[in-house]
Amino acid sequence: MLESTRPELLGDFGMVASTHWLASQTGMSILERGGNAADAAAASGFALQVLEPHLNGPGGEVPILVWSETEQKVEVINGQGTAPQAATVERLKDMGLEIMPGTGLLSAVVPGAFGAWLTLLERHGSMSLREVLSPAIRFAEHGHPVLGRVTRTIETVQEMFTQEWPTSAATWLPGGQVPAPNSRFRNTVLARTYTRLIEEAEAAGSDRDTQLDAARRAWYTGFVAEAIESFCRSNEVKDTSGRRHPGLLTGQDLADWQAEVEEPATLEYQNYTVCKTGPWGQGPVMLQQLAILQGYGLDSVPAGSADWVHLLLESGKLAFADREAWYGDPRYTDIPLQELLSADYAAQRRNLIDQATASRQLRPGSPGGRTPVLPQYPDAAGLEGAAAGVGEPTVAHNGETRGDTCHVDVVDSSGMMVAATPSGGWLQASPTIPELGFCLTSRAQMFWLQEGLPNSLRPGARPRTTLSPSFALRDGKPWMAFGTPGGDSQDQWNLQLFLNVVHGGMNLQEAIDAPAFHSTHIPSSFYPRESFPAQVMIEDRVPASVLDELARRGHDLKVGGGWTEGRLSAVSREGQWLRAGANPRGAQGYAVGR
């Protein structure tokens, strides 16, 4: 039996698990003061914007999955912002661009995180905006310990900040210096932004819903939107194209946007119902993999064996190839999701897997007889800035781990459960807006500057994101909320956690701690869109006999350190107990509860 690094937590009051110990404790403090899971998740989410600014920020996005005991269903809150109305393929082609930049202002979309968190509070929360935002304001105003990874991130962009992005230098280089690990860091401008939102909300009236609505207006039509438009219009900043461009985002783009509440995409797997976002995110990839794997009887395949790893890798290659050919914003393109998730289609795809040999091709399928069309992938070697690790700073192909996103899961004593994956607005990806204390997301880098694709750049469309929180019911009852940072790797690690518990007989912490891996076979969703056919990043804790057999089957293994894969966290309801686990990798994620 696998020895876990820490115990799986059990209790009956509440559980919070996230990628930062202070965010987890923030959520727990909200539960202790009478808040529910929605209040706790939002408070943790706002805290993460301050505590992990290299992984997410106020100008980013967040998809949220919520189980409501009152409504007895899972819903998706879509906090992915949309492309500016001025953003067209033709316009960017006229700028001489063949691929969206990975940094700067040109790749900005509407910042959706604030609207999504407010929608969660409005629909499911109980606390006031002041109560939920106050912990984040305190971290920003009075300071918090700088993570070593934040220091290293700022070091990599120090010269660029000084020479090209002076507003970022003013924020992230206090006294002209990179903040040292564990030093106290303050972002007083951001604290003032959030304090002003509370003040404008409370000035609108004493009713909670009135205050939330006023805060939303202040963000999307008020002083925040005005500052964003002014900054995008007035500044041309250097991006990964090597040239300077202004932003295209306007106040009207923000005013026209709102977080949408949707039904999840689902798949029945044995006695489980797995819930994900729609195909505007990569979430259905995990469902497609499960549909393929359903035919293998994984109860008879030892978890972590060469057969197990091979099947997960090969089914993933097929599902992710379909992501490349078919996924996008369903408001702008016809996505055959029902066919992609059907048993017949899964059987067709399953027949392509050679259980003895690793595939090296990108093989999208033909759901409903349709012909797949793939993007024209760029030659990453010829792209300016490709070697600098720009785009989403996730797990690099050489095994270097830089982190990329955050995650938080919450369950309360009433049974409400939340899984959320905040990202975007990274301090290193776009210049800080000086009046606000944060920068914009560069998520538009995920669009293609090619017409006629599901994920082509279109005004008002959402980029096909990688953000992918997960939820599962067991025997029709809410069971587990879980997720991870990791860009294209998210649903690879989410799947491993789920299967480790379902078939491997592991508890949450054991499943998180188990040796992990991910494939870099599929082209990256982020600039510069690199791919490495048949390559697998895998931890050295995997037995040598398994590594040898995987290599014999043709997998190109890049063996990394024993604790380099995955950033998972999870909460669950089982019988009389609530449970939680969090990732030990990086010595940062923690679960708390009682």
C-alpha positions as CSV (number, residue, x, y, z in Angstrom):
1,M,0.0,0.0,0.0
2,L,1.2,3.5,-0.9
3,E,2.4,5.5,2.1
4,S,0.9,9.0,1.9
5,T,2.7,12.1,2.9
6,R,0.0,13.3,5.2
7,P,-3.3,11.9,6.4
8,E,-6.6,12.2,4.5
9,L,-8.6,14.6,6.6
10,L,-12.0,13.4,8.0
11,G,-14.6,15.5,9.8
12,D,-18.2,16.6,9.7
13,F,-18.1,20.4,9.8
14,G,-16.3,21.4,6.6
15,M,-13.3,20.9,4.4
16,V,-11.2,23.3,2.2
17,A,-8.4,22.2,0.0
18,S,-6.4,24.5,-2.2
19,T,-3.0,25.2,-3.8
20,H,-1.9,27.6,-1.0
21,W,-2.1,27.0,2.8
22,L,-3.3,30.5,3.5
23,A,-6.1,30.3,1.0
24,S,-7.3,27.0,2.5
25,Q,-7.2,28.6,6.0
26,T,-9.0,31.6,4.6
27,G,-11.9,29.4,3.4
28,M,-12.0,27.5,6.6
29,S,-12.2,30.8,8.6
30,I,-15.3,31.7,6.6
31,L,-16.9,28.3,7.4
32,E,-16.1,28.8,11.1
33,R,-17.8,32.2,11.0
34,G,-21.0,30.7,9.6
35,G,-20.4,31.0,5.9
36,N,-21.2,28.2,3.5
37,A,-19.1,26.5,0.8
38,A,-19.8,29.2,-1.8
39,D,-18.7,32.0,0.6
40,A,-15.6,30.0,1.5
41,A,-14.6,29.2,-2.1
42,A,-15.0,32.8,-3.1
43,A,-12.9,34.1,-0.2
44,S,-10.2,31.5,-0.9
45,G,-10.4,32.5,-4.6
46,F,-9.9,36.2,-3.9
47,A,-7.1,35.3,-1.5
48,L,-5.3,33.2,-4.1
49,Q,-5.2,36.3,-6.4
50,V,-3.0,38.0,-3.9
51,L,-1.0,35.0,-2.6
52,E,-0.2,33.4,-6.0
53,P,0.0,36.3,-8.3
54,H,2.2,34.4,-10.8
55,L,-0.6,31.8,-11.1
56,N,-3.7,33.9,-11.2
57,G,-4.9,37.5,-10.6
58,P,-8.0,39.7,-10.4
59,G,-7.8,40.2,-14.2
60,G,-8.0,36.4,-14.9
61,E,-10.8,33.9,-15.3
62,V,-12.3,31.0,-13.4
63,P,-14.7,28.1,-14.2
64,I,-16.7,26.9,-11.1
65,L,-18.6,23.7,-10.5
66,V,-21.2,23.8,-7.7
67,W,-23.4,21.2,-6.1
68,S,-26.4,22.8,-4.4
69,E,-28.2,20.7,-1.8
70,T,-31.2,23.0,-2.3
71,E,-31.4,22.4,-6.0
72,Q,-30.0,18.9,-5.9
73,K,-27.9,19.4,-9.1
74,V,-24.5,20.4,-10.4
75,E,-24.2,23.7,-12.3
76,V,-21.3,25.3,-14.1
77,I,-20.5,29.0,-13.6
78,N,-18.6,30.1,-16.7
79,G,-16.1,32.7,-15.7
80,Q,-14.2,32.7,-19.0
81,G,-14.0,36.1,-20.6
82,T,-14.6,36.8,-24.3
83,A,-12.5,38.3,-27.1
84,P,-12.8,42.0,-27.8
85,Q,-15.2,43.1,-30.5
86,A,-12.2,44.6,-32.3
87,A,-10.3,41.3,-32.3
88,T,-10.6,39.6,-35.7
89,V,-8.3,37.3,-37.6
90,E,-8.0,39.8,-40.4
91,R,-7.0,42.6,-38.1
92,L,-4.3,40.6,-36.4
93,K,-3.1,39.3,-39.8
94,D,-2.8,42.9,-40.9
95,M,-0.4,43.4,-38.0
96,G,1.8,40.7,-39.5
97,L,0.9,38.1,-36.9
98,E,0.5,34.4,-37.6
99,I,-0.1,33.4,-34.0
100,M,-1.5,35.2,-31.0
101,P,1.1,36.6,-28.7
102,G,1.6,34.9,-25.4
103,T,2.0,38.1,-23.4
104,G,1.2,41.8,-23.5
105,L,-2.2,43.5,-24.1
106,L,-3.2,42.2,-27.5
107,S,-4.1,38.8,-26.1
108,A,-6.3,40.2,-23.4
109,V,-9.9,39.0,-23.0
110,V,-12.6,40.3,-20.7
111,P,-11.5,39.5,-17.1
112,G,-14.2,37.0,-16.0
113,A,-13.1,35.9,-12.5
114,F,-14.7,38.8,-10.6
115,G,-18.1,38.2,-12.3
116,A,-17.9,34.5,-11.7
117,W,-17.1,34.8,-8.0
118,L,-20.0,37.3,-7.6
119,T,-22.3,35.0,-9.5
120,L,-21.4,32.2,-7.1
121,L,-22.1,34.4,-4.1
122,E,-25.3,35.7,-5.6
123,R,-26.8,32.3,-6.3
124,H,-25.4,30.2,-3.4
125,G,-23.6,32.4,-0.9
126,S,-24.8,33.9,2.4
127,M,-22.2,36.5,3.4
128,S,-21.7,40.1,2.4
129,L,-19.1,41.1,-0.1
130,R,-17.2,42.9,2.7
131,E,-16.9,39.6,4.7
132,V,-15.8,37.6,1.7
133,L,-13.2,40.2,0.3
134,S,-11.8,41.3,3.6
135,P,-9.2,38.5,3.9
136,A,-7.8,39.2,0.5
137,I,-7.7,42.9,1.3
138,R,-5.7,42.3,4.4
139,F,-3.2,40.1,2.6
140,A,-2.7,42.9,0.0
141,E,-2.6,45.8,2.4
142,H,-0.7,44.3,5.4
143,G,1.4,41.9,3.4
144,H,1.9,38.2,3.0
145,P,5.0,35.9,2.7
146,V,6.4,35.9,-0.8
147,L,6.6,32.4,-2.3
148,G,10.0,31.3,-3.6
149,R,8.3,30.6,-7.0
150,V,7.1,34.2,-7.1
151,T,10.6,35.4,-6.5
152,R,12.0,33.2,-9.3
153,T,9.2,34.3,-11.6
154,I,9.9,38.0,-11.0
155,E,13.6,37.3,-11.5
156,T,13.0,36.0,-15.0
157,V,11.1,39.1,-16.1
158,Q,13.0,41.7,-14.0
159,E,14.8,43.2,-17.0
160,M,11.7,43.3,-19.2
161,F,9.8,45.0,-16.4
162,T,12.5,47.6,-16.0
163,Q,13.0,48.3,-19.7
164,E,9.5,47.6,-21.2
165,W,6.8,47.4,-18.5
166,P,7.5,50.2,-15.9
167,T,4.1,49.9,-14.3
168,S,4.9,46.2,-13.5
169,A,8.3,47.2,-12.2
170,A,6.6,49.7,-9.9
171,T,4.4,47.0,-8.4
172,W,6.6,43.9,-8.4
173,L,10.1,45.4,-7.8
174,P,9.7,47.4,-4.6
175,G,12.7,49.6,-4.2
176,G,13.9,48.3,-7.6
177,Q,14.6,44.9,-6.1
178,V,13.2,41.4,-6.6
179,P,11.3,40.6,-3.4
180,A,13.1,37.9,-1.4
181,P,11.4,34.6,-0.6
182,N,9.4,34.8,2.6
183,S,9.7,38.6,2.7
184,R,6.5,40.6,3.4
185,F,5.0,41.8,0.2
186,R,2.2,44.3,-0.1
187,N,0.0,45.4,-3.0
188,T,-1.7,48.4,-1.5
189,V,-3.1,49.6,-4.9
190,L,-5.0,46.3,-5.3
191,A,-6.2,46.6,-1.7
192,R,-7.6,50.1,-2.5
193,T,-9.3,48.7,-5.6
194,Y,-11.1,46.0,-3.6
195,T,-11.9,48.4,-0.8
196,R,-13.4,50.9,-3.3
197,L,-15.6,48.0,-4.7
198,I,-16.9,47.4,-1.2
199,E,-17.5,51.1,-0.6
200,E,-19.5,51.5,-3.9
201,A,-21.4,48.3,-3.1
202,E,-22.4,49.4,0.3
203,A,-23.3,52.9,-0.9
204,A,-25.9,51.3,-3.2
205,G,-27.9,50.0,-0.2
206,S,-28.0,47.6,2.7
207,D,-29.5,44.7,0.8
208,R,-26.9,41.9,0.0
209,D,-28.0,41.4,-3.6
210,T,-28.1,45.1,-4.2
211,Q,-24.5,45.3,-3.0
212,L,-23.3,42.4,-5.2
213,D,-25.0,44.0,-8.2
214,A,-23.4,47.4,-7.5
215,A,-20.0,45.8,-7.2
216,R,-20.5,44.0,-10.5
217,R,-21.4,47.3,-12.1
218,A,-18.4,49.0,-10.6
219,W,-16.2,46.4,-12.2
220,Y,-17.8,45.9,-15.6
221,T,-19.1,49.4,-16.3
222,G,-17.6,51.6,-13.6
223,F,-14.1,52.6,-12.5
224,V,-12.4,49.3,-13.2
225,A,-13.7,49.1,-16.8
226,E,-12.7,52.7,-17.4
227,A,-9.1,52.1,-16.2
228,I,-8.8,49.0,-18.3
229,E,-10.0,50.7,-21.5
230,S,-7.8,53.7,-20.9
231,F,-4.7,51.6,-20.3
232,C,-5.3,49.4,-23.4
233,R,-5.9,52.4,-25.6
234,S,-3.0,54.5,-24.3
235,N,-0.2,52.0,-24.1
236,E,1.7,50.0,-26.7
237,V,3.6,47.3,-25.0
238,K,6.1,44.7,-26.2
239,D,4.9,41.1,-26.4
240,T,6.2,37.8,-27.5
241,S,6.0,38.9,-31.2
242,G,9.0,41.1,-30.4
243,R,6.9,44.2,-31.3
244,R,4.7,46.6,-29.4
245,H,0.9,46.6,-29.6
246,P,-1.9,48.3,-27.8
247,G,-4.8,46.4,-26.3
248,L,-8.1,46.0,-28.1
249,L,-10.3,45.6,-25.0
250,T,-12.8,48.3,-24.4
251,G,-15.2,49.3,-21.6
252,Q,-18.1,48.2,-23.9
253,D,-16.6,44.7,-24.1
254,L,-16.7,44.5,-20.4
255,A,-20.2,45.9,-20.2
256,D,-21.5,43.3,-22.7
257,W,-20.1,40.3,-20.7
258,Q,-21.6,38.4,-17.9
259,A,-20.8,35.0,-16.2
260,E,-23.1,32.4,-17.6
261,V,-24.7,29.5,-15.6
262,E,-24.8,26.3,-17.5
263,E,-25.5,22.6,-17.3
264,P,-22.4,20.5,-17.0
265,A,-21.2,18.0,-19.6
266,T,-21.5,14.5,-18.1
267,L,-20.6,10.9,-18.5
268,E,-21.9,7.8,-16.7
269,Y,-18.9,5.7,-15.7
270,Q,-19.8,2.5,-13.9
271,N,-21.9,3.8,-10.9
272,Y,-20.4,7.3,-11.2
273,T,-21.6,10.5,-12.9
274,V,-18.6,12.7,-13.9
275,C,-19.4,16.4,-14.5
276,K,-17.2,18.8,-16.4
277,T,-17.4,22.1,-18.2
278,G,-18.7,22.3,-21.8
279,P,-16.4,22.2,-24.8
280,W,-15.5,25.9,-24.4
281,G,-13.0,24.3,-22.0
282,Q,-11.1,21.0,-22.3
283,G,-13.2,19.4,-19.6
284,P,-15.0,16.9,-22.0
285,V,-11.6,15.4,-22.8
286,M,-11.7,13.6,-19.4
287,L,-15.2,12.3,-20.2
288,Q,-14.0,11.0,-23.6
289,Q,-11.1,9.2,-22.0
290,L,-13.4,7.6,-19.5
291,A,-15.8,6.5,-22.3
292,I,-12.8,4.8,-24.0
293,L,-11.5,3.3,-20.9
294,Q,-14.9,1.9,-19.9
295,G,-14.3,-0.9,-22.3
296,Y,-11.1,-2.2,-20.6
297,G,-12.3,-3.3,-17.2
298,L,-9.7,-1.4,-15.2
299,D,-10.5,-3.3,-12.0
300,S,-8.4,-6.1,-13.4
301,V,-5.5,-3.7,-14.4
302,P,-3.2,-2.9,-11.5
303,A,-3.0,0.8,-10.8
304,G,0.4,2.2,-11.8
305,S,1.4,-0.8,-13.9
306,A,2.8,-0.5,-17.4
307,D,-0.6,-1.6,-18.8
308,W,-2.4,1.0,-16.7
309,V,-0.1,3.9,-17.7
310,H,-0.1,2.9,-21.4
311,L,-3.9,2.8,-21.6
312,L,-4.2,6.2,-19.9
313,L,-1.7,7.7,-22.2
314,E,-3.1,6.3,-25.4
315,S,-6.7,7.1,-24.6
316,G,-5.6,10.6,-23.7
317,K,-3.9,11.1,-27.1
318,L,-7.2,10.2,-28.9
319,A,-9.3,12.4,-26.7
320,F,-7.0,15.4,-26.8
321,A,-6.7,15.0,-30.6
322,D,-10.5,15.5,-30.7
323,R,-10.1,18.6,-28.5
324,E,-7.8,20.0,-31.2
325,A,-10.3,19.3,-34.0
326,W,-13.7,19.9,-32.4
327,Y,-13.7,22.0,-29.2
328,G,-14.5,25.7,-29.1
329,D,-17.1,28.2,-28.0
330,P,-20.5,26.4,-28.8
331,R,-22.1,29.8,-29.4
332,Y,-20.0,30.2,-32.5
333,T,-19.4,26.7,-33.8
334,D,-21.4,23.5,-34.0
335,I,-19.6,21.0,-31.7
336,P,-20.8,17.3,-31.9
337,L,-20.5,16.8,-28.1
338,Q,-23.2,14.1,-27.9
339,E,-21.5,12.1,-30.6
340,L,-18.0,12.6,-29.0
341,L,-19.3,11.2,-25.7
342,S,-21.3,8.3,-27.2
343,A,-20.5,4.7,-26.5
344,D,-20.4,3.9,-30.3
345,Y,-17.8,6.6,-30.9
346,A,-15.8,5.5,-27.9
347,A,-15.7,2.0,-29.3
348,Q,-14.4,3.3,-32.6
349,R,-11.7,5.2,-30.9
350,R,-10.8,2.3,-28.5
351,N,-10.1,0.1,-31.6
352,L,-7.3,2.5,-32.6
353,I,-5.3,1.7,-29.4
354,D,-2.4,-0.7,-29.8
355,Q,-1.8,-2.1,-26.4
356,A,1.8,-3.0,-27.2
357,T,2.9,0.2,-29.0
358,A,2.8,3.9,-28.3
359,S,1.3,5.9,-31.1
360,R,3.1,8.9,-32.5
361,Q,0.4,10.5,-34.7
362,L,-2.3,13.1,-34.0
363,R,-5.5,11.2,-34.8
364,P,-8.8,13.2,-34.4
365,G,-11.9,11.2,-35.1
366,S,-15.0,11.7,-37.2
367,P,-18.0,11.9,-34.9
368,G,-21.2,11.5,-36.8
369,G,-19.2,11.1,-40.0
370,R,-17.9,14.6,-39.9
371,T,-14.4,15.4,-41.3
372,P,-12.0,16.8,-38.7
373,V,-10.0,19.8,-39.5
374,L,-6.8,20.6,-37.5
375,P,-5.0,23.9,-37.2
376,Q,-1.9,24.6,-39.1
377,Y,0.6,24.3,-36.2
378,P,3.5,26.8,-36.3
379,D,7.1,26.0,-36.2
380,A,7.8,26.9,-32.6
381,A,11.6,27.0,-33.2
382,G,11.1,30.1,-35.5
383,L,8.9,32.1,-33.0
384,E,10.3,35.0,-31.1
385,G,10.3,34.4,-27.4
386,A,9.7,30.7,-27.7
387,A,12.7,29.8,-25.6
388,A,11.7,32.2,-22.8
389,G,8.9,29.9,-21.5
390,V,6.2,32.4,-22.2
391,G,2.5,31.6,-22.5
392,E,1.0,29.7,-19.6
393,P,4.1,28.9,-17.4
394,T,3.1,25.2,-16.8
395,V,5.2,22.1,-16.8
396,A,7.8,22.5,-19.5
397,H,8.8,19.8,-21.9
398,N,12.2,19.5,-20.2
399,G,10.6,18.7,-16.9
400,E,11.0,22.1,-15.3
401,T,7.9,22.9,-13.2
402,R,6.8,26.5,-12.9
403,G,3.2,26.2,-12.0
404,D,0.4,27.9,-13.9
405,T,-3.0,28.1,-12.2
406,C,-4.7,27.6,-8.8
407,H,-7.4,25.4,-7.5
408,V,-9.8,25.3,-4.6
409,D,-12.3,22.7,-3.4
410,V,-14.8,23.2,-0.5
411,V,-17.5,21.1,1.1
412,D,-19.6,22.3,4.1
413,S,-21.8,20.6,6.7
414,S,-24.9,21.1,4.6
415,G,-23.4,19.2,1.7
416,M,-22.8,22.1,-0.7
417,M,-19.6,21.4,-2.7
418,V,-17.5,23.7,-4.9
419,A,-14.6,23.0,-7.3
420,A,-13.0,26.0,-8.9
421,T,-9.8,26.5,-11.0
422,P,-8.8,30.2,-11.1
423,S,-6.1,31.3,-13.6
424,G,-4.9,34.1,-15.9
425,G,-3.9,37.6,-15.1
426,W,-0.4,36.4,-14.3
427,L,2.0,39.1,-13.1
428,Q,4.5,38.1,-15.8
429,A,2.1,37.9,-18.7
430,S,0.8,41.5,-19.0
431,P,1.7,44.9,-17.6
432,T,0.2,46.0,-14.4
433,I,-2.6,48.6,-14.7
434,P,-1.3,51.3,-12.3
435,E,-4.7,52.5,-11.0
436,L,-5.9,49.0,-10.2
437,G,-2.8,47.0,-9.0
438,F,-3.4,44.0,-11.3
439,C,-2.9,43.0,-15.0
440,L,-5.1,41.5,-17.6
441,T,-5.3,37.9,-18.7
442,S,-3.6,36.8,-21.9
443,R,-6.0,33.9,-22.5
444,A,-6.7,35.0,-26.1
445,Q,-3.3,33.3,-27.0
446,M,-5.4,30.1,-27.1
447,F,-7.3,31.3,-30.2
448,W,-6.1,30.4,-33.7
449,L,-5.5,33.1,-36.3
450,Q,-6.9,30.8,-38.9
451,E,-10.5,31.1,-40.2
452,G,-13.0,28.2,-40.0
453,L,-11.8,26.4,-36.9
454,P,-13.9,25.8,-33.8
455,N,-11.3,27.8,-31.9
456,S,-10.7,30.5,-34.4
457,L,-10.5,34.1,-33.1
458,R,-13.9,35.7,-33.3
459,P,-15.2,38.9,-31.7
460,G,-17.1,38.0,-28.5
461,A,-16.0,34.4,-28.5
462,R,-14.5,32.6,-25.6
463,P,-11.1,31.0,-26.1
464,R,-11.1,27.2,-25.6
465,T,-9.5,27.2,-22.2
466,T,-7.6,24.4,-20.4
467,L,-9.2,25.2,-17.0
468,S,-11.0,22.1,-15.9
469,P,-12.5,21.7,-12.4
470,S,-14.1,18.3,-11.8
471,F,-17.1,16.9,-9.9
472,A,-18.4,13.3,-9.5
473,L,-21.5,11.7,-8.1
474,R,-21.6,8.1,-6.9
475,D,-24.8,6.2,-7.1
476,G,-26.5,9.5,-7.9
477,K,-25.3,11.2,-4.8
478,P,-22.7,14.0,-4.7
479,W,-19.3,12.5,-3.9
480,M,-16.2,14.3,-4.9
481,A,-15.0,17.8,-6.0
482,F,-11.5,17.9,-7.3
483,G,-9.0,19.6,-9.7
484,T,-5.5,20.8,-10.3
485,P,-3.4,23.4,-12.1
486,G,-1.4,22.3,-15.1
487,G,-2.6,23.7,-18.4
488,D,-3.0,20.8,-20.9
489,S,-2.1,18.4,-18.1
490,Q,-5.1,19.2,-15.9
491,D,-7.4,16.5,-17.2
492,Q,-4.6,14.0,-17.3
493,W,-4.0,14.4,-13.6
494,N,-7.7,14.7,-12.8
495,L,-8.2,11.4,-14.5
496,Q,-5.4,9.8,-12.6
497,L,-6.9,10.9,-9.2
498,F,-10.3,9.7,-10.1
499,L,-9.1,6.3,-11.3
500,N,-6.7,5.9,-8.4
501,V,-9.7,6.2,-6.0
502,V,-12.3,4.2,-8.1
503,H,-10.0,1.3,-9.2
504,G,-6.9,1.7,-7.1
505,G,-8.7,1.6,-3.8
506,M,-6.9,4.6,-2.6
507,N,-8.1,7.3,-0.3
508,L,-8.0,11.0,-1.4
509,Q,-4.5,11.7,-0.1
510,E,-3.0,8.4,-1.3
511,A,-4.5,9.1,-4.8
512,I,-3.0,12.5,-4.8
513,D,0.4,11.3,-3.6
514,A,0.6,8.4,-6.1
515,P,3.4,8.6,-8.7
516,A,2.0,10.6,-11.6
517,F,2.8,11.4,-15.3
518,H,1.5,13.5,-18.2
519,S,1.9,13.4,-22.0
520,T,3.2,16.2,-24.1
521,H,2.2,14.4,-27.3
522,I,-0.6,16.9,-28.1
523,P,0.2,20.4,-29.2
524,S,0.2,22.9,-26.3
525,S,-2.7,25.2,-26.0
526,F,-0.3,28.0,-25.2
527,Y,2.3,30.0,-27.1
528,P,4.3,28.8,-28.9
529,R,2.2,25.6,-29.4
530,E,4.9,23.1,-29.0
531,S,4.3,19.3,-29.2
532,F,6.6,16.3,-28.6
533,P,5.1,13.1,-30.1
534,A,5.0,10.1,-27.7
535,Q,6.8,12.1,-25.0
536,V,5.9,11.4,-21.4
537,M,6.9,13.3,-18.3
538,I,6.9,10.8,-15.5
539,E,8.1,10.7,-11.8
540,D,11.1,8.6,-10.8
541,R,9.1,7.0,-8.1
542,V,7.5,4.8,-10.8
543,P,9.1,1.4,-10.5
544,A,12.0,0.8,-12.9
545,S,10.3,-2.3,-14.4
546,V,7.3,-0.1,-15.4
547,L,9.6,2.5,-16.9
548,D,11.5,-0.1,-18.9
549,E,8.3,-1.6,-20.2
550,L,6.9,1.8,-21.2
551,A,10.1,2.6,-23.0
552,R,10.0,-0.8,-24.8
553,R,6.5,0.1,-26.1
554,G,7.9,3.3,-27.7
555,H,7.0,5.9,-25.1
556,D,9.7,8.6,-25.0
557,L,10.1,9.0,-21.3
558,K,11.5,12.1,-19.6
559,V,11.9,10.9,-16.0
560,G,11.7,13.8,-13.5
561,G,12.0,14.1,-9.8
562,G,9.8,12.0,-7.5
563,W,7.4,14.8,-6.7
564,T,7.1,16.9,-9.9
565,E,3.8,15.8,-11.4
566,G,0.4,17.2,-10.5
567,R,-1.0,19.8,-8.1
568,L,-4.2,18.0,-7.2
569,S,-6.6,18.7,-4.3
570,A,-10.0,17.2,-3.5
571,V,-12.9,17.1,-1.1
572,S,-15.6,14.4,-0.8
573,R,-18.7,13.2,1.1
574,E,-18.7,9.6,2.1
575,G,-21.2,8.3,4.6
576,Q,-21.1,10.3,7.7
577,W,-17.8,12.0,7.0
578,L,-16.4,14.8,4.9
579,R,-12.9,14.1,3.5
580,A,-10.1,16.2,2.0
581,G,-6.6,15.8,0.6
582,A,-4.1,18.2,-1.0
583,N,-1.0,18.1,-3.0
584,P,2.4,17.9,-1.2
585,R,4.4,18.7,-4.3
586,G,5.9,22.1,-4.0
587,A,5.3,22.2,-0.3
588,Q,2.5,24.7,-0.8
589,G,-1.0,23.1,-1.1
590,Y,-2.9,22.1,2.0
591,A,-6.2,20.9,3.1
592,V,-7.9,22.0,6.4
593,G,-11.1,20.9,8.0
594,R,-12.8,19.5,11.1
